[in-house]
Amino acid sequence: MTMLLATNWSDVWSMTGIGIGIVFVILLLLVLVLQVFTLLALKKNPAAAAAPAKKAHAAVAENPNAPLHEDDEETAAAIAAALYLFSEEAHDNESGVITIVHNDHSTWHHFN
């Protein structure tokens, strides 16, 4: 009880605030560094960022009933397989019963 009364709570709260502040400053610096790297990557090749999306939108806008490309067919097959496995619950059904086989010849049996 005397240690609780001897605690300088203003120091405790200031150190807690400094610790939390350091964590948020480091997180902010991390976000800024990631944004700088993103901007540098986009400045290096700005057409690469928008090209795939524009290409896909243009293809669908031209002919919405066009057959899928090979990559699109593989993606569609993977999505269909995942949905089938999810809906069919492709995992083993466990009974929830644990069976313990006792071995009477064990040396541990004699300690009971």
C-alpha positions as CSV (number, residue, x, y, z in Angstrom):
1,M,0.0,0.0,0.0
2,T,2.9,2.4,0.7
3,M,4.3,1.9,-2.8
4,L,0.9,3.0,-4.3
5,L,1.0,6.1,-2.2
6,A,4.6,6.8,-3.0
7,T,4.0,6.7,-6.8
8,N,4.3,10.0,-8.6
9,W,1.3,9.8,-10.8
10,S,2.2,12.9,-12.9
11,D,5.3,11.1,-14.0
12,V,3.4,7.9,-14.8
13,W,0.9,9.8,-17.0
14,S,3.5,11.9,-18.7
15,M,5.6,8.7,-19.6
16,T,2.4,7.0,-20.8
17,G,1.6,10.0,-23.0
18,I,5.1,10.2,-24.3
19,G,5.0,6.4,-25.2
20,I,1.7,6.7,-27.0
21,G,2.9,9.8,-28.8
22,I,6.0,8.0,-30.0
23,V,3.9,5.2,-31.4
24,F,1.7,7.5,-33.3
25,V,4.6,9.6,-34.6
26,I,6.3,6.4,-35.9
27,L,3.0,5.3,-37.5
28,L,2.7,8.7,-39.2
29,L,6.2,8.5,-40.5
30,L,5.6,5.0,-41.9
31,V,2.5,6.2,-43.7
32,L,4.4,9.2,-45.2
33,V,7.3,6.9,-46.3
34,L,4.8,4.5,-48.0
35,Q,3.1,7.5,-49.7
36,V,6.4,8.8,-51.0
37,F,7.4,5.4,-52.4
38,T,4.0,5.2,-54.1
39,L,4.4,8.6,-55.7
40,L,7.9,7.7,-56.8
41,A,6.7,4.5,-58.4
42,L,3.8,6.3,-60.2
43,K,6.1,9.1,-61.4
44,K,8.5,6.5,-62.8
45,N,5.7,4.8,-64.9
46,P,2.4,6.7,-64.7
47,A,0.8,4.8,-67.6
48,A,1.2,1.5,-65.8
49,A,-1.1,2.5,-63.0
50,A,-4.2,3.3,-65.1
51,A,-3.6,1.1,-68.1
52,P,-5.1,-2.3,-66.9
53,A,-8.3,-0.7,-65.6
54,K,-8.8,1.4,-68.7
55,K,-8.2,-1.6,-70.9
56,A,-10.7,-3.8,-69.1
57,H,-13.3,-1.0,-69.1
58,A,-12.8,-0.4,-72.8
59,A,-13.2,-4.1,-73.6
60,V,-16.4,-4.5,-71.7
61,A,-17.8,-1.2,-73.1
62,E,-17.1,-2.3,-76.7
63,N,-18.9,-5.7,-76.4
64,P,-20.3,-6.8,-73.0
65,N,-21.3,-10.2,-74.4
66,A,-17.7,-11.0,-75.7
67,P,-16.2,-14.3,-74.6
68,L,-13.8,-14.4,-71.8
69,H,-10.1,-14.4,-72.4
70,E,-8.0,-17.3,-71.1
71,D,-6.9,-15.5,-68.0
72,D,-10.5,-14.5,-67.3
73,E,-11.6,-18.1,-67.7
74,E,-9.1,-19.3,-65.2
75,T,-10.2,-16.6,-62.7
76,A,-13.8,-17.5,-63.2
77,A,-13.0,-21.2,-62.7
78,A,-11.1,-20.4,-59.5
79,I,-14.0,-18.3,-58.1
80,A,-16.6,-20.9,-59.1
81,A,-14.5,-23.7,-57.3
82,A,-14.1,-21.5,-54.2
83,L,-17.8,-20.8,-54.1
84,Y,-18.7,-24.5,-54.6
85,L,-16.3,-25.6,-51.8
86,F,-17.6,-22.9,-49.5
87,S,-21.3,-23.8,-50.1
88,E,-20.7,-27.5,-49.8
89,E,-18.5,-27.2,-46.7
90,A,-15.7,-29.3,-48.1
91,H,-14.3,-30.3,-44.7
92,D,-14.7,-33.3,-42.5
93,N,-17.6,-33.4,-40.1
94,E,-16.2,-34.1,-36.7
95,S,-18.3,-35.9,-34.2
96,G,-16.9,-34.0,-31.2
97,V,-16.4,-37.2,-29.3
98,I,-12.9,-37.9,-28.0
99,T,-11.9,-41.5,-27.6
100,I,-9.2,-42.3,-25.1
101,V,-7.7,-45.8,-25.1
102,H,-6.2,-46.7,-21.8
103,N,-3.0,-48.8,-21.7
104,D,-3.0,-50.8,-18.5
105,H,0.6,-51.9,-19.1
106,S,2.0,-48.4,-18.8
107,T,4.2,-47.4,-15.8
108,W,2.0,-44.4,-15.4
109,H,-0.9,-46.6,-14.6
110,H,0.7,-47.7,-11.3
111,F,0.9,-44.2,-9.9
112,N,-2.9,-43.8,-9.7
